[in-house]
Amino acid sequence: MTKRTKPDDLLRGSPPPRKPRLFAWLRGRFFAGMVIAAPLAATFFILQFLITFIDNKVRPLLPPLLKPETYTNYAVPGFGVIVLIIALTILGAVTANLIGRSALAMTDRLLSRIPLVKNVYAAIKQLTEVLANNQQASFDRCVMVQYPKEGSWCIGFVSSEASGEIGAKLGPGKIGVFVPTSPNPTSGFLIYTAREACIELEMTVEEGAKMILTAGLVVPDFRGDVTRLPGVPDREVPLIAESEIGAEKLAE
């Protein structure tokens, strides 16, 4: 007890926490507004770029009679997108009959004989046919695999069972896992491994993609039982309650 400290001061306990200053309050609200506005602004600018890009490519191909600016003093935004949708619908309707299929087959044979063009055309055509005809052409679930070495775990997406020549030579029980790179999930590695070597996660493919896209900064909520990974000590896997307490402290 110091000379200036009185017994009544000790009975009162610790002083109440100070209220945040005005600058700190404004700064917190400013960053909160940025977090809310950033995805909205990014979505708006991406859509605006796509619509403008399609309009600039489609509008010069239209005759003056079909252009809105011929009858009005301004161009209608998104008119090229509408024209493109109508044109693709008509193209699909035309190729559904016998004459359209014959013309499509002739065009396919012509493009398949042109050097360099045939490689690009065949690859894109095969990809579009797989996505259009195969309803199962999507990732099944999210798993964890040891990559690039034992003890290092990566998030991957199960693509399909090992079939064909790969399935015959690797044997049964092997699955294909696509391990995307972070923060660009469009590139990655295709790994064939044993089913029991993977740890299945409860998070969805969309949640796993968000986690990879943000380099692990956005982690989906988990309310189930904590499963220990093989070779990882218990102290390295925090309990859910502890992580929630840490998040609350960070928010404060």
C-alpha positions in Angstrom: 0.0 0.0 0.0 1.5 3.3 -1.0 1.1 6.5 1.0 -1.5 7.9 -1.4 -3.5 4.7 -1.5 -6.4 4.6 1.0 -8.1 1.5 2.3 -11.4 2.6 0.7 -9.6 2.5 -2.7 -8.7 -1.1 -2.2 -12.3 -2.1 -1.4 -13.6 -0.5 -4.5 -11.7 -2.9 -6.7 -10.2 -2.3 -10.1 -11.4 0.8 -12.0 -13.9 0.2 -14.8 -12.5 -0.2 -18.3 -12.1 3.1 -20.2 -14.4 3.8 -23.1 -12.7 3.8 -26.5 -11.7 7.2 -27.7 -13.5 8.9 -30.6 -10.6 8.3 -33.0 -10.5 4.6 -32.2 -14.3 4.3 -32.6 -14.2 6.0 -35.9 -11.3 3.9 -37.1 -13.1 0.7 -36.2 -16.3 1.8 -37.9 -14.3 2.8 -41.0 -12.7 -0.6 -41.4 -16.0 -2.3 -40.7 -17.5 -0.3 -43.5 -14.6 -1.3 -45.8 -15.2 -5.0 -45.1 -18.9 -4.7 -46.0 -18.3 -2.5 -49.1 -15.3 -4.3 -50.6 -17.2 -7.5 -51.8 -20.1 -5.4 -53.1 -17.8 -3.0 -55.0 -15.7 -5.9 -56.4 -18.8 -7.7 -57.6 -20.2 -4.5 -59.2 -16.9 -3.7 -61.1 -16.5 -7.3 -62.3 -20.0 -7.4 -63.7 -19.6 -4.0 -65.2 -16.3 -5.1 -66.9 -18.0 -8.2 -68.3 -21.0 -6.4 -69.6 -18.9 -3.7 -71.2 -16.6 -6.2 -72.7 -19.5 -8.2 -74.3 -21.2 -5.0 -75.5 -18.0 -3.8 -77.2 -17.6 -7.1 -79.0 -21.2 -7.7 -80.0 -22.5 -4.2 -80.8 -20.1 -3.6 -83.8 -21.5 -6.8 -85.4 -25.1 -5.6 -85.3 -26.6 -3.6 -88.2 -27.7 -0.1 -87.5 -31.4 -1.1 -87.5 -30.9 -3.3 -84.5 -28.8 -0.9 -82.5 -30.7 1.1 -79.8 -28.6 4.2 -80.3 -30.1 4.5 -83.8 -33.5 5.4 -82.2 -32.3 6.9 -78.9 -29.6 9.4 -78.0 -27.7 6.9 -75.8 -26.6 3.2 -75.9 -28.5 0.8 -73.7 -26.0 -0.9 -71.3 -26.2 -4.7 -71.5 -27.9 -4.8 -74.9 -25.0 -6.9 -76.2 -25.5 -9.4 -73.5 -29.1 -9.8 -74.4 -28.2 -10.2 -78.1 -25.6 -12.8 -77.2 -28.1 -14.9 -75.1 -30.7 -14.8 -77.9 -28.0 -15.7 -80.5 -26.8 -18.7 -78.5 -30.4 -19.9 -77.9 -31.1 -19.7 -81.7 -27.8 -21.5 -82.4 -28.8 -24.3 -80.0 -32.2 -24.6 -81.6 -30.8 -24.7 -85.2 -28.2 -27.4 -84.4 -30.9 -29.6 -82.8 -32.3 -30.6 -86.2 -30.8 -32.7 -89.0 -29.5 -29.8 -91.1 -27.9 -28.1 -88.1 -26.2 -31.3 -87.0 -24.8 -31.8 -90.6 -23.5 -28.3 -90.7 -21.9 -28.7 -87.2 -20.3 -32.0 -88.2 -18.8 -30.3 -91.4 -17.5 -27.4 -89.3 -16.0 -29.9 -86.8 -14.2 -31.8 -89.6 -12.9 -28.5 -91.1 -11.5 -27.2 -87.8 -10.0 -30.6 -86.9 -7.8 -30.5 -90.0 -6.3 -27.0 -89.5 -2.8 -27.2 -87.8 -2.6 -25.6 -84.4 -6.3 -24.8 -84.4 -7.2 -28.5 -84.2 -5.3 -28.9 -80.9 -7.0 -25.9 -79.2 -10.4 -26.7 -80.7 -10.3 -30.4 -79.6 -9.2 -29.6 -76.1 -11.9 -26.9 -75.6 -14.6 -29.1 -77.2 -13.7 -32.1 -75.0 -13.8 -30.0 -71.8 -17.2 -28.4 -72.7 -18.7 -31.8 -73.6 -17.6 -33.3 -70.2 -19.1 -30.3 -68.3 -22.3 -30.4 -70.4 -23.0 -34.1 -70.6 -21.6 -35.4 -67.3 -23.8 -34.3 -64.4 -21.2 -35.8 -62.0 -18.4 -33.5 -63.3 -17.9 -31.7 -60.0 -15.8 -32.2 -56.9 -17.4 -34.7 -54.5 -16.1 -33.7 -51.1 -13.2 -32.0 -49.3 -10.4 -34.1 -47.8 -6.9 -33.7 -46.4 -3.9 -35.5 -47.9 -0.3 -35.6 -47.0 1.5 -33.5 -49.6 4.3 -32.9 -50.7 5.8 -35.0 -48.0 4.7 -37.1 -45.0 3.6 -35.0 -42.1 2.5 -32.0 -44.3 -1.2 -31.8 -44.8 -3.0 -30.1 -47.7 -6.7 -29.5 -48.5 -7.8 -31.3 -51.6 -11.0 -32.1 -53.5 -12.0 -35.6 -54.5 -12.6 -35.6 -58.2 -13.4 -39.3 -59.1 -12.5 -42.9 -58.5 -9.3 -44.2 -60.3 -10.6 -45.8 -63.4 -9.3 -46.9 -66.8 -5.6 -47.6 -67.1 -4.8 -45.7 -63.9 -7.3 -47.8 -61.9 -6.1 -51.0 -63.5 -2.5 -50.4 -62.6 -2.9 -48.8 -59.2 -5.5 -51.3 -58.0 -8.8 -50.8 -56.2 -9.4 -48.3 -53.5 -7.6 -45.4 -55.2 -9.2 -42.0 -55.7 -8.1 -38.8 -57.5 -7.6 -35.8 -55.3 -7.1 -32.3 -56.8 -4.8 -30.2 -54.5 -5.2 -26.6 -55.5 -2.7 -23.9 -55.0 -3.2 -20.9 -52.7 -4.4 -18.2 -53.3 -5.1 -19.2 -56.9 -7.3 -22.4 -56.7 -7.6 -22.7 -60.5 -4.2 -24.3 -60.7 -2.9 -27.3 -58.7 -1.9 -30.9 -58.7 -3.9 -34.1 -59.4 -2.9 -36.9 -56.9 -4.0 -40.5 -56.9 -3.8 -41.9 -53.4 -5.5 -44.6 -51.3 -8.9 -43.8 -49.9 -7.8 -44.6 -46.3 -4.8 -42.2 -46.6 -7.2 -39.3 -46.8 -9.0 -37.6 -43.9 -12.5 -36.6 -44.9 -13.6 -33.1 -43.8 -17.1 -31.9 -42.9 -16.6 -28.6 -44.6 -18.2 -28.3 -48.1 -16.2 -27.8 -51.3 -17.2 -24.1 -51.4 -16.0 -23.6 -47.8 -12.7 -25.3 -48.7 -12.3 -23.2 -51.8 -12.8 -20.0 -49.7 -10.2 -21.2 -47.2 -7.7 -21.8 -50.0 -8.6 -18.5 -51.8 -7.9 -16.5 -48.6 -4.7 -18.5 -47.7 -6.3 -19.9 -44.6 -7.5 -16.6 -43.2 -11.2 -17.5 -43.6 -11.8 -20.8 -41.7 -15.4 -22.3 -41.6 -17.0 -22.9 -38.3 -16.7 -26.4 -36.8 -19.0 -27.7 -34.0 -18.3 -31.4 -34.2 -15.8 -33.6 -32.3 -12.1 -32.8 -32.7 -10.4 -35.6 -34.5 -6.6 -35.8 -33.9 -4.5 -36.1 -37.1 -2.0 -38.9 -37.1 1.4 -37.8 -35.9 0.1 -34.5 -34.5 0.4 -34.0 -30.7 -2.7 -33.0 -28.7 -1.3 -29.6 -27.8 -1.1 -28.6 -31.5 -4.8 -29.0 -32.0 -6.7 -26.4 -29.9 -10.1 -27.1 -28.6 -13.1 -25.3 -30.0 -13.8 -23.4 -26.8 -10.2 -22.1 -26.7 -10.3 -20.9 -30.3 -13.6 -19.1 -29.6 -12.1 -17.4 -26.6 -9.1 -16.3 -28.7 -11.4 -14.9 -31.4 -13.3 -12.9 -28.8 -10.1 -11.4 -27.4 -8.9 -10.5 -30.9 -12.3 -8.8 -31.7 -11.9 -6.8 -28.5 
